[in-house]
């Protein structure tokens, strides 16, 4: 890293940083995340990002100082509520829609998580940025979907499977590529919800479903079953 950013007056550095437009900043962030997906974190360089975005390396260093800070900023800027707006009035349908949404983003997100795998164990800021960008928003949105299902009486608040659904949904999108060499696309994710998530909650796995099965809301067999 050059010493220019550290030596110049703070007011001058702040003035120069302010010249980067939101559109240009987004271009930088998109470039750094794409390079991580394709080449891995260790191979990422400020020089390569500067070349791909046709800017000077010093511009990036003035703004973000170090590679980990740059990547953390890009991750936080990429924070998106992917399940926003999912509210069909049915817990089963909400989970199917969440599965489709997760599957549509699975390839890019999984590549990014895997590429950052070792780096996030070495840098706390990077690890926190990854959680804020890709983990926490999805888990929070899934918990909200489940909360609405409980409020509608579709599943009991103390159902033992509830706490595991966000982990299941998040985990399977990341794990399939490791286990099978395939990304968890929309079709796979919907089939997973139908076969594993809905039955665990005592909901119908059929495509028209949302109805409770013959099990009770706590997942125990119905009397006489």
C-alpha positions as CSV (number, residue, x, y, z in Angstrom):
1,X,0.0,0.0,0.0
2,X,1.3,3.5,-0.8
3,X,1.8,6.0,2.0
4,X,0.1,8.8,0.1
5,X,-3.3,8.4,1.8
6,X,-1.7,8.4,5.3
7,X,0.5,11.4,4.7
8,X,-2.0,13.8,3.1
9,X,-4.2,16.2,5.2
10,X,-7.5,14.6,6.3
11,X,-9.5,17.4,4.7
12,X,-7.8,16.8,1.3
13,X,-8.4,13.1,1.5
14,X,-12.1,13.6,2.5
15,X,-12.5,16.0,-0.4
16,X,-11.1,13.5,-2.9
17,X,-13.2,10.7,-1.5
18,X,-16.3,12.7,-2.0
19,X,-15.7,12.9,-5.7
20,X,-16.6,9.2,-6.2
21,X,-20.2,9.1,-7.2
22,X,-22.6,6.3,-5.9
23,X,-22.7,4.9,-9.5
24,X,-18.9,4.7,-9.7
25,X,-18.7,3.3,-6.2
26,X,-21.1,0.5,-7.2
27,X,-19.0,-0.2,-10.2
28,X,-15.9,-0.7,-7.9
29,X,-17.9,-2.9,-5.6
30,X,-19.3,-5.1,-8.4
31,X,-15.8,-5.5,-9.8
32,X,-14.2,-6.5,-6.5
33,X,-16.9,-9.1,-5.7
34,X,-16.9,-10.5,-9.2
35,X,-13.1,-10.9,-9.0
36,X,-13.4,-12.7,-5.7
37,X,-16.0,-15.1,-7.2
38,X,-13.8,-15.9,-10.2
39,X,-10.3,-15.9,-8.7
40,X,-10.7,-16.1,-5.0
41,X,-9.9,-13.7,-2.2
42,X,-6.1,-14.4,-2.1
43,X,-5.8,-13.6,-5.8
44,X,-7.7,-10.4,-5.5
45,X,-5.6,-7.3,-6.0
46,X,-6.3,-3.6,-5.9
47,X,-4.3,-3.3,-9.1
48,X,-6.6,-5.7,-10.9
49,X,-9.7,-3.9,-9.7
50,X,-8.3,-0.6,-10.8
51,X,-7.5,-1.9,-14.2
52,X,-10.9,-3.5,-14.7
53,X,-12.7,-0.3,-13.7
54,X,-10.2,2.0,-15.5
55,X,-9.2,4.0,-12.4
56,X,-6.0,4.6,-10.6
57,X,-4.8,2.3,-7.8
58,X,-4.3,5.4,-5.6
59,X,-8.0,6.2,-5.9
60,X,-9.0,2.9,-4.4
61,X,-6.3,3.2,-1.6
62,X,-7.4,6.7,-0.7
63,X,-11.0,5.5,-0.3
64,X,-10.6,2.1,1.4
65,X,-6.9,2.0,2.6
66,X,-6.6,-1.8,2.5
67,X,-7.9,-4.8,0.6
68,X,-9.9,-6.2,3.6
69,X,-11.6,-2.8,4.2
70,X,-12.4,-2.6,0.5
71,X,-14.0,-6.0,0.4
72,X,-15.9,-5.4,3.6
73,X,-17.3,-2.2,2.2
74,X,-18.3,-4.0,-1.0
75,X,-20.0,-6.7,1.0
76,X,-22.0,-4.3,3.1
77,X,-23.0,-2.3,0.0
78,X,-24.3,-5.6,-1.4
79,X,-26.6,-6.2,1.6
80,X,-30.0,-6.9,0.2
81,X,-33.3,-8.1,1.7
82,X,-33.9,-10.8,-0.9
83,X,-37.1,-12.1,0.8
84,X,-38.6,-8.6,1.0
85,X,-42.3,-8.6,-0.1
86,X,-42.8,-12.3,0.4
87,X,-46.2,-12.5,2.1
88,X,-48.7,-14.7,0.4
89,X,-50.9,-15.3,3.4
90,X,-49.7,-18.9,3.6
91,X,-46.7,-20.2,5.5
92,X,-46.1,-23.0,3.0
93,X,-46.4,-20.7,0.0
94,X,-44.1,-18.1,1.7
95,X,-41.4,-20.8,2.2
96,X,-41.8,-22.0,-1.4
97,X,-41.3,-18.4,-2.6
98,X,-38.3,-17.9,-0.4
99,X,-36.9,-21.1,-1.8
100,X,-37.3,-19.8,-5.4
101,X,-35.6,-16.5,-4.4
102,X,-32.7,-18.2,-2.7
103,X,-32.3,-20.6,-5.6
104,X,-32.2,-17.7,-8.1
105,X,-29.2,-16.2,-6.2
106,X,-27.6,-19.4,-5.2
107,X,-24.8,-19.5,-7.7
108,X,-23.4,-16.0,-7.1
109,X,-23.8,-16.1,-3.4
110,X,-22.3,-19.6,-3.0
111,X,-19.3,-18.7,-5.1
112,X,-18.7,-15.6,-2.9
113,X,-19.1,-17.4,0.4
114,X,-16.8,-20.3,-0.7
115,X,-14.2,-17.9,-2.1
116,X,-14.1,-16.0,1.2
117,X,-14.0,-19.1,3.3
118,X,-10.5,-18.9,4.7
119,X,-10.2,-15.1,4.7
120,X,-13.1,-14.6,7.0
121,X,-11.5,-16.8,9.6
122,X,-8.5,-14.5,9.6
123,X,-10.2,-11.1,9.6
124,X,-13.0,-10.2,12.0
125,X,-14.2,-7.2,10.0
126,X,-14.5,-9.3,6.9
127,X,-16.4,-12.0,8.7
128,X,-18.8,-9.5,10.2
129,X,-19.4,-7.8,6.8
130,X,-20.1,-11.2,5.2
131,X,-22.7,-12.0,7.9
132,X,-24.3,-8.6,7.5
133,X,-24.5,-8.9,3.7
134,X,-25.5,-12.5,3.1
135,X,-26.4,-14.2,6.3
136,X,-28.2,-12.0,8.8
137,X,-30.7,-10.5,6.3
138,X,-31.8,-13.9,5.1
139,X,-32.1,-15.4,8.5
140,X,-34.1,-12.5,9.8
141,X,-36.5,-12.6,6.9
142,X,-37.1,-16.3,7.3
143,X,-37.8,-15.9,11.0
144,X,-40.3,-13.2,10.1
145,X,-42.0,-15.5,7.6
146,X,-42.2,-18.1,10.3
147,X,-43.5,-15.6,12.9
148,X,-46.4,-14.7,10.6
149,X,-47.2,-18.4,10.2
150,X,-47.4,-18.8,14.0
151,X,-49.6,-15.7,14.3
152,X,-52.0,-17.2,11.7
153,X,-52.2,-20.4,13.6
154,X,-50.6,-22.5,10.9
155,X,-47.9,-23.8,13.3
156,X,-47.5,-23.8,17.0
157,X,-45.2,-21.2,18.5
158,X,-43.4,-24.0,20.4
159,X,-43.0,-26.3,17.4
160,X,-39.5,-27.9,17.8
161,X,-38.7,-27.6,14.1
162,X,-39.2,-23.8,13.9
163,X,-35.8,-22.7,15.1
164,X,-34.0,-24.9,12.5
165,X,-35.8,-23.8,9.4
166,X,-33.6,-20.7,8.7
167,X,-30.5,-22.8,9.2
168,X,-31.8,-25.5,6.9
169,X,-32.7,-23.0,4.1
170,X,-29.5,-21.1,4.3
171,X,-27.3,-24.1,4.7
172,X,-28.6,-26.2,1.9
173,X,-28.0,-23.4,-0.7
174,X,-24.3,-23.3,0.3
175,X,-23.8,-27.1,0.9
176,X,-25.1,-28.6,-2.3
177,X,-22.2,-27.5,-4.4
178,X,-19.7,-29.0,-2.0
179,X,-21.6,-32.3,-1.8
180,X,-22.8,-32.7,-5.3
181,X,-20.9,-30.2,-7.5
182,X,-24.2,-28.5,-8.4
183,X,-25.7,-25.2,-7.2
184,X,-29.0,-25.3,-5.4
185,X,-31.2,-23.7,-8.1
186,X,-34.9,-22.8,-7.8
187,X,-36.2,-26.2,-8.7
188,X,-33.9,-27.9,-6.1
189,X,-34.8,-25.5,-3.4
190,X,-38.5,-25.8,-3.9
191,X,-38.2,-29.6,-3.9
192,X,-36.2,-29.4,-0.7
193,X,-38.9,-27.3,1.0
194,X,-41.6,-29.7,-0.2
195,X,-39.8,-32.8,1.0
196,X,-38.1,-31.7,4.2
197,X,-39.1,-28.3,5.5
198,X,-42.9,-28.4,5.2
199,X,-43.3,-32.0,6.6
200,X,-41.1,-31.1,9.5
201,X,-43.5,-28.2,10.3
202,X,-46.5,-30.5,10.0
203,X,-47.6,-28.8,6.7
204,X,-48.5,-30.4,3.5
205,X,-45.7,-30.9,1.0
206,X,-48.1,-30.9,-2.0
207,X,-47.8,-28.0,-4.5
208,X,-51.2,-26.7,-3.5
209,X,-50.5,-26.9,0.1
210,X,-50.3,-24.9,3.3
211,X,-52.7,-27.2,4.9
212,X,-51.8,-29.1,8.1
213,X,-51.1,-32.8,7.8
214,X,-52.7,-35.3,10.2
215,X,-49.9,-34.5,12.7
216,X,-50.6,-32.1,15.5
217,X,-49.1,-28.7,15.5
218,X,-46.3,-29.9,17.7
219,X,-45.3,-32.5,15.2
220,X,-46.6,-35.5,17.3
221,X,-48.8,-38.2,15.6
222,X,-52.5,-37.4,15.8
223,X,-54.6,-39.6,18.1
224,X,-55.2,-42.9,16.6
225,X,-52.5,-42.5,13.9
